[in-house]
């Protein structure tokens, strides 16, 4: 699976690479999303894919989820804001 992610990445099929990487390892998906440097819109879209996956996978306490989301935002180096990821949280959060 990791080899397929790498092949997609080499073929500039970044959305497919991130989608497949999310099935394998979220850290790999983050690395793939970070590789896109010349297209800010695509980079943001890829990071949003990762954010959605990370938030939906967390089943812990609400405070814990929010802490992890804030930590995730820091990893995006200012690309995403809290407003970008709020729709991925359940209404009660």
Buried (B, 14 or more C-beta within 10 A) or exposed (E): EEEEBBEBBEEEBBBBBBBBBBEEEBEBBBBBBBEBEEEEEBBBBBBBBBBBBBBEEBEEEEEEBBEBBEEBBEBBEEBBEEEBBEEBBEEEE
